[in-house]
Structures are given as C-alpha cells and as structure tokens.
C-alpha cells in the first residue's frame, strides 16, 4: 500500500509524543496522570518510518513540562516530544531518561527506608548498563517495571 493517509487528524495546539515503545502508550498516559476529560488520540502499534512499530499519543491543548517529559522517558527513553502551535511543530526534543530520579518512583522493597515514613525522598540512579534500569540509592534494589513504580 503506497498511498499515504492520516489515521488521526492533526492537532492545532498541544503535544504529540512520538516513537513511544510499542504497547506502552497507556503506561505513558498513566504516568502523566492525564484525565479522561482531555481530548487525545492514541495510536498503538503504528507503522514506523524507521521500521518496526511504535505508539503515538496526541494531547490537545496541553504542553508537557520538563518533569512530565522525564516521566515519559522513564517508560519510553527514545520518545520524541513535539509541541504543536497553530498546527505546526514549534518545538521538538527527545525525552531523555534522567541520571537521577527523586520523588517520582517508589521502591519495590517494603523494608527500604524510603517506604518507612521517614523524612527521606525516594531516589533512584540510572544503571550504567544499557538495560534502562533504575536502582534505589538506599537499598540498591532494581526497579523491574518502571510504569508500576511511578508515584501518582
């Protein structure tokens, strides 16, 4: 099929999150805490021009903050954030997984000091390997499913 067509309309104002890992768009929605009353479009397992599949999330009338972009990068580190103004891309940047994450993730170790009602803020460091893993600074436990460990 060589004919090009749009599966979802362009948006006039808002944010398009492109190159989300396939099947991860709903995790991105959850970590962003977006409510159901917002107008948005979700494409799951869409064809990627770079080959393979990707998810796309279009959010009308909203621009992601740097903190929200960091949350996207926790789920899909290669995602691209496009800020749309008057139907055109006004700003484009890649989501980047931060080296250190404070106060966003919760540790999966119930005995970790960050889960003991102590006056400490959760803190995780990006592991040095290519696995996109975060390790708790306090108890050194790896977080396996980042989407489930993002605090509301």
One Martini backbone bead per residue (centre of mass of N, CA, C, O) as a GRO file, in nm:
protein
  152
    1UNK     BB    1   0.087   0.043   0.030
    2UNK     BB    2   0.144   0.374  -0.102
    3UNK     BB    3  -0.074   0.523   0.026
    4UNK     BB    4  -0.128   0.820   0.193
    5UNK     BB    5  -0.255   0.851   0.534
    6UNK     BB    6  -0.455   0.955   0.797
    7UNK     BB    7  -0.557   0.829   1.108
    8UNK     BB    8  -0.510   1.115   1.242
    9UNK     BB    9  -0.556   1.415   1.322
   10UNK     BB   10  -0.458   1.709   1.347
   11UNK     BB   11  -0.326   1.949   1.563
   12UNK     BB   12  -0.322   2.279   1.674
   13UNK     BB   13  -0.280   2.221   1.991
   14UNK     BB   14   0.007   2.076   2.163
   15UNK     BB   15   0.098   1.722   2.201
   16UNK     BB   16   0.344   1.496   2.061
   17UNK     BB   17   0.409   1.153   2.117
   18UNK     BB   18   0.676   0.987   1.982
   19UNK     BB   19   0.824   0.680   1.983
   20UNK     BB   20   0.679   0.479   2.140
   21UNK     BB   21   0.674   0.201   2.267
   22UNK     BB   22   0.525  -0.073   2.202
   23UNK     BB   23   0.245  -0.075   2.423
   24UNK     BB   24   0.308   0.216   2.611
   25UNK     BB   25   0.087   0.445   2.606
   26UNK     BB   26  -0.075   0.379   2.870
   27UNK     BB   27   0.168   0.424   3.058
   28UNK     BB   28   0.209   0.718   2.987
   29UNK     BB   29  -0.066   0.816   3.075
   30UNK     BB   30  -0.038   0.727   3.372
   31UNK     BB   31   0.228   0.893   3.445
   32UNK     BB   32   0.083   1.172   3.365
   33UNK     BB   33  -0.220   1.187   3.472
   34UNK     BB   34  -0.441   1.178   3.265
   35UNK     BB   35  -0.751   1.269   3.189
   36UNK     BB   36  -1.065   1.190   3.034
   37UNK     BB   37  -1.135   1.509   2.958
   38UNK     BB   38  -0.934   1.490   2.740
   39UNK     BB   39  -0.809   1.546   2.425
   40UNK     BB   40  -0.717   1.237   2.255
   41UNK     BB   41  -0.472   1.032   2.085
   42UNK     BB   42  -0.423   0.676   2.002
   43UNK     BB   43  -0.146   0.481   1.888
   44UNK     BB   44  -0.109   0.137   1.817
   45UNK     BB   45   0.118  -0.016   1.639
   46UNK     BB   46   0.250   0.169   1.447
   47UNK     BB   47   0.402   0.264   1.181
   48UNK     BB   48   0.748   0.296   1.108
   49UNK     BB   49   0.981   0.461   0.915
   50UNK     BB   50   1.225   0.300   1.076
   51UNK     BB   51   1.082   0.062   1.158
   52UNK     BB   52   0.833  -0.100   1.274
   53UNK     BB   53   0.698  -0.007   1.588
   54UNK     BB   54   0.457   0.231   1.738
   55UNK     BB   55   0.360   0.488   1.951
   56UNK     BB   56   0.098   0.746   1.982
   57UNK     BB   57   0.049   1.076   2.139
   58UNK     BB   58  -0.231   1.305   2.147
   59UNK     BB   59  -0.244   1.637   2.297
   60UNK     BB   60  -0.472   1.867   2.356
   61UNK     BB   61  -0.405   2.164   2.499
   62UNK     BB   62  -0.088   2.072   2.578
   63UNK     BB   63   0.218   2.106   2.768
   64UNK     BB   64   0.502   1.970   2.852
   65UNK     BB   65   0.692   1.931   3.106
   66UNK     BB   66   0.994   1.836   3.213
   67UNK     BB   67   0.881   1.628   3.415
   68UNK     BB   68   0.698   1.481   3.211
   69UNK     BB   69   0.923   1.400   3.017
   70UNK     BB   70   1.067   1.222   3.224
   71UNK     BB   71   0.833   1.022   3.253
   72UNK     BB   72   0.839   0.923   2.966
   73UNK     BB   73   1.141   0.819   2.975
   74UNK     BB   74   1.086   0.586   3.175
   75UNK     BB   75   0.916   0.425   2.952
   76UNK     BB   76   1.040   0.596   2.679
   77UNK     BB   77   1.359   0.693   2.598
   78UNK     BB   78   1.294   0.755   2.262
   79UNK     BB   79   1.108   0.974   2.275
   80UNK     BB   80   0.911   1.229   2.110
   81UNK     BB   81   0.865   1.579   2.150
   82UNK     BB   82   0.580   1.773   2.029
   83UNK     BB   83   0.514   2.108   1.981
   84UNK     BB   84   0.198   2.255   1.906
   85UNK     BB   85   0.144   2.540   1.679
   86UNK     BB   86  -0.078   2.605   1.453
   87UNK     BB   87  -0.021   2.296   1.332
   88UNK     BB   88   0.287   2.319   1.424
   89UNK     BB   89   0.613   2.264   1.486
   90UNK     BB   90   0.781   2.444   1.747
   91UNK     BB   91   0.887   2.189   1.918
   92UNK     BB   92   1.172   1.953   1.950
   93UNK     BB   93   1.227   1.656   2.157
   94UNK     BB   94   1.394   1.436   2.354
   95UNK     BB   95   1.357   1.202   2.564
   96UNK     BB   96   1.527   1.180   2.887
   97UNK     BB   97   1.687   0.987   3.093
   98UNK     BB   98   1.756   1.030   3.402
   99UNK     BB   99   2.008   0.978   3.625
  100UNK     BB  100   1.814   1.110   3.845
  101UNK     BB  101   1.541   1.013   4.072
  102UNK     BB  102   1.306   1.223   4.252
  103UNK     BB  103   0.985   1.151   4.380
  104UNK     BB  104   0.861   0.938   4.151
  105UNK     BB  105   0.956   0.678   4.272
  106UNK     BB  106   0.907   0.350   4.405
  107UNK     BB  107   0.996   0.111   4.611
  108UNK     BB  108   0.978  -0.251   4.617
  109UNK     BB  109   1.093  -0.234   4.906
  110UNK     BB  110   0.939  -0.253   5.213
  111UNK     BB  111   1.228  -0.201   5.385
  112UNK     BB  112   1.278   0.060   5.285
  113UNK     BB  113   1.327   0.378   5.398
  114UNK     BB  114   1.125   0.508   5.179
  115UNK     BB  115   0.882   0.310   5.329
  116UNK     BB  116   0.903   0.434   5.660
  117UNK     BB  117   0.817   0.734   5.726
  118UNK     BB  118   1.055   0.895   5.645
  119UNK     BB  119   1.251   1.196   5.581
  120UNK     BB  120   1.254   1.080   5.267
  121UNK     BB  121   1.350   1.073   4.935
  122UNK     BB  122   1.324   0.923   4.667
  123UNK     BB  123   1.602   0.738   4.499
  124UNK     BB  124   1.737   0.706   4.161
  125UNK     BB  125   1.964   0.528   3.950
  126UNK     BB  126   2.110   0.492   3.659
  127UNK     BB  127   2.232   0.248   3.507
  128UNK     BB  128   2.519   0.175   3.317
  129UNK     BB  129   2.379   0.007   3.144
  130UNK     BB  130   2.146  -0.080   2.867
  131UNK     BB  131   1.866  -0.153   3.046
  132UNK     BB  132   1.702   0.071   3.179
  133UNK     BB  133   1.785   0.102   3.492
  134UNK     BB  134   1.678   0.133   3.831
  135UNK     BB  135   1.837   0.230   4.146
  136UNK     BB  136   1.834   0.230   4.470
  137UNK     BB  137   2.011   0.424   4.691
  138UNK     BB  138   1.947   0.268   4.966
  139UNK     BB  139   1.903  -0.067   4.867
  140UNK     BB  140   1.974  -0.150   4.555
  141UNK     BB  141   1.713  -0.188   4.403
  142UNK     BB  142   1.557  -0.291   4.135
  143UNK     BB  143   1.355  -0.180   3.874
  144UNK     BB  144   1.142  -0.341   3.663
  145UNK     BB  145   0.852  -0.173   3.659
  146UNK     BB  146   0.823   0.153   3.610
  147UNK     BB  147   0.516   0.206   3.568
  148UNK     BB  148   0.440   0.088   3.865
  149UNK     BB  149   0.651   0.301   4.032
  150UNK     BB  150   0.492   0.548   3.980
  151UNK     BB  151   0.397   0.817   4.135
  152UNK     BB  152   0.106   1.022   4.167
   0.00000   0.00000   0.00000
